[in-house]
Amino acid sequence: MFTRRRFLLTLPAVALSRHLAIAQSFTNPLKKKLAPPPPPTFVYFGTDTAKGVAKGIYLSRFDRATGHLTAPALVAATLRPSYLALSTPVAGRRRLYAVNAVPDASATVSSFQMDPATGALKPINQVTSAGAGPCYVSLDATGEVAFVANYVGSTIATYRVHPDGGLSEPVERIDYKNPKFGKRGPVSARQDVPHPHSVHLSPDNRFLLVNDLGSDRITVFALEADGHLGPPALFSNERAGCGPRHIAFHPNGRWVYSINEIDSTIDHFLWTTTSSRTEPQGLLVNTDFHIKTIAPDFPAAKNTAAELAISSDGNFLYASNRGEDTLVVFSIAPADGKLTLIQRISSGGKTPRHFTLDPSEHWLLCGNQDSATVTIFRRDGGTGHLGGPTQTLPLDSVMFTLFA
């Protein structure tokens, strides 16, 4: 019998080696290597140090595969870092900026260098916020200009960013008590003075939008060179006493959503700009659409709406309620941008001041300020629904959550 072994012995050495290689490739196919799990992501938390428990900015590592956070550790002792912003990488490193929300003229803005390997923060400098009670800090797309809103001091300020990441002294300080920014709203307990609550850049990096809770208006400034701003243009939803707090741009760049703190609503605006290089204008057109964030039977006076965020596919909007202590999910109509409520879920704690989606958008992290907890929710990208909390982590007086 002419067996396979005898056949192989008759082959020349070269042919034999080729035959064996081919046979091996069929009997022992190479297995595909499994992709390594994504590295843990850094998460920074800003806290309220006024209570004497929290000490500043805390750091956790977040496992994107499991949605699990490690115990937060203090990485920067600094007063009331209520809002944080992160730069794009500069020479492989990023800078973190924090407002120090002290409600008097001593308030400051702090800058830090971030260690890309450990997440540790090294102080760069600290400058005046140009007003009491700073509540928001942002950077333009170039990372060369910073903006701050001072809620208590009724001002906004602009800064140049030095090459080392530190901030200059204020380039401009704009006082919202100037009559050109409009009259106060009717809710005297909350709108006795102007309260700039956010300084948000437009997607094309040409305009700054400022929500003023005290006057029920959104101001639009054109960005000029070196941190200067053009003349203001004011826009309103024509509902006095709403209290604009924060905004979010839809991924299509045409729709703007504004969450109103006092009356717990969300407004829908259309956004358009002119192409003029000498006198550019950013315009907000009120669509007359607004929707409540709280349940119909929940007392409006016992709630203040807080944060909003839009999924990157543009299909869902998320918002938080302090008082009702809920997270709410809305679907966004692709034709006209109108919102429809699809879920209301407990935030898992008290006073969900701020929340954020993780980079994969599979998870949502919520800071519950008055229950001293961070809660993690699983997110279904298809339906937009949240599930959980899947983890509850202790951290005193959480005011802000930032992925890095």
C-alpha positions as CSV (number, residue, x, y, z in Angstrom):
1,M,0.0,0.0,0.0
2,F,1.3,3.4,-1.0
3,T,0.8,5.2,2.3
4,R,1.0,9.0,2.9
5,R,4.3,8.4,4.8
6,R,5.8,6.5,1.9
7,F,4.6,9.3,-0.5
8,L,6.3,11.9,1.7
9,L,9.6,10.0,1.7
10,T,9.7,10.1,-2.1
11,L,9.5,13.9,-2.2
12,P,12.6,16.1,-2.7
13,A,13.5,17.9,0.5
14,V,12.3,21.3,-0.8
15,A,9.0,20.0,-1.9
16,L,8.6,18.1,1.4
17,S,9.1,21.2,3.4
18,R,6.5,23.1,1.3
19,H,4.0,20.2,1.6
20,L,4.4,20.1,5.4
21,A,4.0,23.9,5.7
22,I,0.8,23.7,3.7
23,A,-0.5,20.8,5.7
24,Q,0.3,22.6,8.9
25,S,-1.6,25.7,7.8
26,F,-4.7,23.6,7.4
27,T,-4.4,21.6,10.6
28,N,-3.3,24.4,12.8
29,P,-4.8,27.6,11.5
30,L,-3.5,30.8,13.1
31,K,-5.9,32.1,15.7
32,K,-6.8,35.8,15.6
33,K,-5.4,37.6,18.6
34,L,-8.0,39.1,20.8
35,A,-7.8,42.9,21.0
36,P,-6.6,44.0,24.4
37,P,-9.1,45.7,26.6
38,P,-9.1,49.5,26.5
39,P,-6.9,51.1,29.1
40,P,-8.7,52.6,32.1
41,T,-9.9,56.2,31.6
42,F,-9.2,59.0,34.1
43,V,-12.2,60.7,35.7
44,Y,-11.8,63.9,37.6
45,F,-14.4,65.1,40.2
46,G,-14.8,68.7,41.3
47,T,-16.2,69.0,44.9
48,D,-17.6,71.6,47.3
49,T,-14.9,72.2,49.9
50,A,-17.0,74.7,51.8
51,K,-18.5,71.9,54.0
52,G,-15.0,71.0,55.2
53,V,-15.0,67.3,54.1
54,A,-14.0,67.3,50.5
55,K,-10.6,68.9,49.7
56,G,-10.6,69.7,46.0
57,I,-10.2,67.7,42.8
58,Y,-10.4,63.9,43.0
59,L,-9.3,61.3,40.5
60,S,-10.7,57.8,39.7
61,R,-9.9,55.3,37.0
62,F,-12.9,54.1,35.0
63,D,-13.0,50.7,33.3
64,R,-14.9,51.2,30.1
65,A,-15.5,47.4,29.7
66,T,-17.2,47.0,33.1
67,G,-18.3,50.5,33.9
68,H,-16.6,50.4,37.2
69,L,-14.9,53.3,39.0
70,T,-12.0,53.0,41.4
71,A,-12.2,54.8,44.8
72,P,-11.6,58.6,44.2
73,A,-8.2,60.0,45.5
74,L,-7.4,63.6,46.0
75,V,-5.0,65.0,43.3
76,A,-5.3,68.7,43.8
77,A,-6.2,70.5,47.0
78,T,-8.1,73.6,45.8
79,L,-11.1,75.6,46.9
80,R,-14.6,74.7,45.5
81,P,-13.6,73.5,42.1
82,S,-17.2,73.5,40.9
83,Y,-16.5,73.3,37.1
84,L,-13.6,71.9,35.2
85,A,-12.3,72.1,31.6
86,L,-9.6,70.1,29.8
87,S,-7.4,71.2,26.9
88,T,-6.5,69.3,23.8
89,P,-3.0,67.7,24.1
90,V,0.0,70.1,23.9
91,A,3.3,68.3,23.4
92,G,1.6,65.1,24.6
93,R,0.2,66.7,27.7
94,R,-3.1,68.2,28.6
95,R,-4.0,71.0,31.0
96,L,-6.9,71.1,33.4
97,Y,-8.6,74.3,34.4
98,A,-10.9,74.8,37.4
99,V,-13.0,77.7,38.7
100,N,-12.6,78.2,42.5
101,A,-16.3,79.1,43.2
102,V,-15.7,81.3,46.3
103,P,-18.7,83.7,46.5
104,D,-16.6,86.9,47.0
105,A,-14.0,89.0,45.1
106,S,-11.2,86.6,46.1
107,A,-12.5,84.0,43.7
108,T,-9.9,82.5,41.2
109,V,-9.3,80.2,38.3
110,S,-6.6,77.5,38.7
111,S,-4.6,75.8,35.9
112,F,-2.9,72.4,36.2
113,Q,-0.6,70.2,34.1
114,M,-1.9,66.7,33.8
115,D,0.4,63.7,33.9
116,P,-0.7,61.4,31.0
117,A,0.5,58.3,32.7
118,T,-0.9,58.8,36.2
119,G,-3.5,61.6,35.9
120,A,-1.7,63.5,38.6
121,L,-2.1,67.3,38.5
122,K,0.7,69.8,38.9
123,P,-0.3,73.4,39.6
124,I,0.7,76.0,36.9
125,N,-0.8,79.2,38.1
126,Q,-3.9,80.8,39.6
127,V,-5.5,84.1,38.6
128,T,-8.5,86.2,39.5
129,S,-11.8,85.1,38.1
130,A,-12.7,88.8,37.7
131,G,-15.9,88.4,39.7
132,A,-17.4,86.5,42.7
133,G,-18.7,83.0,42.5
134,P,-17.3,81.7,39.2
135,C,-19.4,78.7,38.0
136,Y,-18.2,77.8,34.5
137,V,-14.9,77.7,32.5
138,S,-14.3,76.8,28.9
139,L,-11.6,76.9,26.2
140,D,-11.8,77.7,22.6
141,A,-10.9,75.0,20.0
142,T,-7.3,76.3,19.7
143,G,-6.7,76.0,23.4
144,E,-5.3,79.5,23.3
145,V,-8.2,81.4,25.0
146,A,-10.2,80.7,28.1
147,F,-13.6,82.0,29.3
148,V,-15.1,82.2,32.7
149,A,-18.7,83.0,33.9
150,N,-19.0,84.6,37.4
151,Y,-22.5,83.8,38.7
152,V,-22.4,85.9,41.9
153,G,-20.3,88.7,40.5
154,S,-22.5,89.2,37.3
155,T,-19.5,89.2,35.0
156,I,-17.7,87.1,32.4
157,A,-14.0,87.2,31.7
158,T,-11.6,86.1,28.9
159,Y,-8.0,85.0,29.2
160,R,-5.1,84.2,27.0
161,V,-3.4,80.8,27.6
162,H,0.4,81.0,28.0
163,P,2.6,78.5,26.3
164,D,3.1,76.7,29.7
165,G,-0.7,76.4,30.1
166,G,-1.1,79.1,32.7
167,L,-3.7,81.8,32.3
168,S,-3.0,85.5,31.7
169,E,-4.7,88.2,33.8
170,P,-8.2,88.9,32.3
171,V,-8.1,90.3,28.8
172,E,-11.7,91.4,29.0
173,R,-14.1,91.7,31.9
174,I,-17.7,92.3,30.9
175,D,-20.2,93.5,33.5
176,Y,-23.7,92.2,33.0
177,K,-25.1,94.8,35.2
178,N,-24.8,97.2,32.2
179,P,-28.3,98.0,31.1
180,K,-27.5,96.9,27.5
181,F,-27.8,93.3,28.8
182,G,-31.5,93.7,29.6
183,K,-33.6,94.0,32.7
184,R,-33.9,91.4,35.5
185,G,-36.4,88.6,35.4
186,P,-39.5,88.5,37.6
187,V,-38.3,85.9,40.2
188,S,-36.9,88.3,42.7
189,A,-35.3,85.7,44.9
190,R,-33.3,84.3,42.0
191,Q,-33.1,87.2,39.5
192,D,-32.2,90.2,41.7
193,V,-29.0,90.7,39.6
194,P,-27.6,89.2,36.4
195,H,-26.2,85.7,36.8
196,P,-24.1,84.5,33.9
197,H,-24.2,80.8,34.3
198,S,-22.3,79.4,31.3
199,V,-19.8,80.4,28.6
200,H,-20.1,78.0,25.7
201,L,-18.3,78.0,22.3
202,S,-20.1,77.4,19.1
203,P,-19.1,74.4,17.0
204,D,-17.2,76.5,14.5
205,N,-15.3,78.3,17.3
206,R,-16.4,81.7,16.1
207,F,-18.9,82.6,18.8
208,L,-19.3,82.6,22.6
209,L,-22.8,82.0,24.0
210,V,-23.6,83.1,27.5
211,N,-26.7,82.0,29.4
212,D,-27.8,84.7,31.9
213,L,-30.1,83.2,34.5
214,G,-30.9,86.6,35.9
215,S,-32.2,88.2,32.7
216,D,-33.7,85.2,30.9
217,R,-31.4,85.8,27.9
218,I,-28.7,84.2,26.0
219,T,-26.0,86.6,24.7
220,V,-23.9,85.8,21.6
221,F,-20.5,87.4,21.1
222,A,-18.3,87.0,18.1
223,L,-14.7,86.0,19.0
224,E,-12.0,88.4,18.0
225,A,-8.2,88.2,18.3
226,D,-6.4,87.4,21.5
227,G,-9.4,86.9,23.7
228,H,-11.4,90.0,22.8
229,L,-15.1,89.8,22.1
230,G,-17.3,91.6,19.6
231,P,-20.5,93.5,20.4
232,P,-23.2,91.4,22.2
233,A,-26.4,90.2,20.6
234,L,-29.2,89.2,23.0
235,F,-31.8,86.4,22.4
236,S,-34.7,85.2,24.5
237,N,-37.4,82.5,24.6
238,E,-39.9,85.3,25.6
239,R,-40.8,83.4,28.8
240,A,-39.9,85.6,31.8
241,G,-38.7,83.8,34.9
242,C,-37.3,80.7,33.1
243,G,-33.6,81.2,34.2
244,P,-31.3,79.9,31.4
245,R,-28.5,77.8,32.8
246,H,-26.6,75.7,30.3
247,I,-26.8,74.9,26.5
248,A,-25.9,72.0,24.2
249,F,-25.4,72.0,20.5
250,H,-26.9,69.2,18.5
251,P,-24.3,67.3,16.4
252,N,-25.9,68.8,13.2
253,G,-24.7,72.2,14.3
254,R,-28.1,73.8,13.6
255,W,-30.1,73.1,16.8
256,V,-29.4,74.5,20.2
257,Y,-31.0,73.3,23.4
258,S,-31.1,75.5,26.6
259,I,-32.0,74.1,30.0
260,N,-33.7,76.5,32.3
261,E,-33.0,76.2,36.0
262,I,-35.9,78.1,37.5
263,D,-38.9,76.8,35.6
264,S,-37.3,73.3,34.8
265,T,-37.7,73.4,31.1
266,I,-35.7,72.9,27.9
267,D,-35.9,75.3,25.0
268,H,-35.2,74.5,21.3
269,F,-33.5,77.2,19.2
270,L,-32.3,77.3,15.6
271,W,-28.7,78.4,15.1
272,T,-27.4,80.2,12.1
273,T,-24.4,82.4,11.4
274,T,-23.2,84.9,8.8
275,S,-20.0,84.3,6.8
276,S,-18.8,87.9,7.1
277,R,-15.2,88.2,8.2
278,T,-15.5,91.8,9.3
279,E,-18.8,91.6,11.2
280,P,-19.8,87.9,11.8
281,Q,-23.1,87.3,13.5
282,G,-24.4,84.3,15.4
283,L,-28.2,84.1,15.6
284,L,-30.6,82.1,17.8
285,V,-34.1,81.7,16.5
286,N,-36.7,80.7,19.0
287,T,-38.8,77.8,17.7
288,D,-41.4,78.3,20.5
289,F,-40.9,74.7,21.5
290,H,-40.2,74.0,25.2
291,I,-40.7,70.9,27.4
292,K,-40.8,70.3,31.1
293,T,-38.0,68.2,32.7
294,I,-40.1,67.3,35.8
295,A,-43.2,65.2,36.0
296,P,-46.5,67.1,35.7
297,D,-47.4,66.4,39.4
298,F,-44.1,67.4,40.8
299,P,-44.1,70.9,42.4
300,A,-42.1,73.2,40.2
301,A,-40.9,75.4,43.1
302,K,-39.2,72.3,44.6
303,N,-37.0,71.6,41.6
304,T,-34.1,73.3,39.8
305,A,-33.0,71.8,36.4
306,A,-29.3,71.4,36.2
307,E,-27.4,69.7,33.3
308,L,-28.1,68.5,29.8
309,A,-26.1,66.4,27.2
310,I,-26.8,65.0,23.7
311,S,-25.6,61.7,22.4
312,S,-23.1,61.8,19.6
313,D,-25.6,60.3,17.1
314,G,-28.0,63.1,17.8
315,N,-30.9,60.8,18.8
316,F,-31.2,61.4,22.5
317,L,-31.0,64.3,25.0
318,Y,-30.3,63.7,28.7
319,A,-31.1,66.1,31.6
320,S,-31.0,66.2,35.4
321,N,-33.4,67.5,38.0
322,R,-32.4,68.7,41.5
323,G,-35.3,68.3,43.8
324,E,-37.1,65.6,41.9
325,D,-33.7,64.0,41.8
326,T,-34.1,62.3,38.5
327,L,-32.4,61.8,35.2
328,V,-34.7,62.2,32.2
329,V,-34.2,61.0,28.6
330,F,-35.8,62.6,25.5
331,S,-35.7,61.3,22.0
332,I,-34.9,64.0,19.4
333,A,-37.0,64.1,16.2
334,P,-34.7,63.9,13.2
335,A,-37.0,66.1,11.1
336,D,-37.4,69.1,13.4
337,G,-35.4,68.6,16.6
338,K,-38.4,68.4,18.9
339,L,-38.1,66.4,22.1
340,T,-40.3,63.6,23.4
341,L,-39.9,62.2,26.9
342,I,-39.0,58.4,26.9
343,Q,-37.7,57.8,30.4
344,R,-37.6,59.2,33.9
345,I,-35.3,57.4,36.3
346,S,-34.0,58.2,39.9
347,S,-30.5,59.6,39.9
348,G,-29.7,57.2,42.8
349,G,-29.0,60.1,45.2
350,K,-29.9,63.7,46.1
351,T,-29.2,66.8,43.9
352,P,-27.8,65.5,40.6
353,R,-25.9,68.7,39.8
354,H,-23.8,67.3,37.0
355,F,-23.6,64.2,34.9
356,T,-21.6,63.1,31.8
357,L,-21.5,60.3,29.3
358,D,-18.3,58.3,29.1
359,P,-16.3,58.5,25.8
360,S,-17.9,55.2,24.5
361,E,-21.4,56.5,25.5
362,H,-22.1,53.0,27.0
363,W,-22.2,54.6,30.5
364,L,-23.4,57.7,32.3
365,L,-21.8,59.0,35.5
366,C,-23.9,61.2,37.8
367,G,-22.7,63.3,40.7
368,N,-25.2,63.6,43.5
369,Q,-24.1,66.6,45.5
370,D,-26.2,66.3,48.6
371,S,-26.0,62.6,49.1
372,A,-22.2,62.4,48.6
373,T,-22.4,59.8,45.9
374,V,-21.4,59.1,42.3
375,T,-23.8,56.8,40.5
376,I,-23.1,54.9,37.3
377,F,-25.8,53.9,34.8
378,R,-25.6,51.6,31.8
379,R,-26.8,53.2,28.6
380,D,-28.5,51.5,25.7
381,G,-27.3,53.2,22.5
382,G,-30.3,51.9,20.5
383,T,-33.1,53.0,22.8
384,G,-31.3,55.7,24.7
385,H,-32.6,54.2,28.0
386,L,-30.6,54.1,31.2
387,G,-30.3,51.1,33.5
388,G,-29.0,51.1,37.1
389,P,-27.4,52.4,39.0
390,T,-24.8,49.7,38.4
391,Q,-22.4,51.2,41.0
392,T,-22.7,53.8,43.7
393,L,-19.5,55.3,45.0
394,P,-19.0,57.6,48.0
395,L,-17.6,61.1,47.4
396,D,-18.6,64.1,49.4
397,S,-20.3,67.1,47.7
398,V,-19.7,66.1,44.1
399,M,-20.2,69.1,41.8
400,F,-18.6,68.1,38.5
401,T,-17.5,65.0,36.6
402,L,-14.9,65.1,33.8
403,F,-13.5,62.2,31.6
404,A,-9.9,62.6,30.5
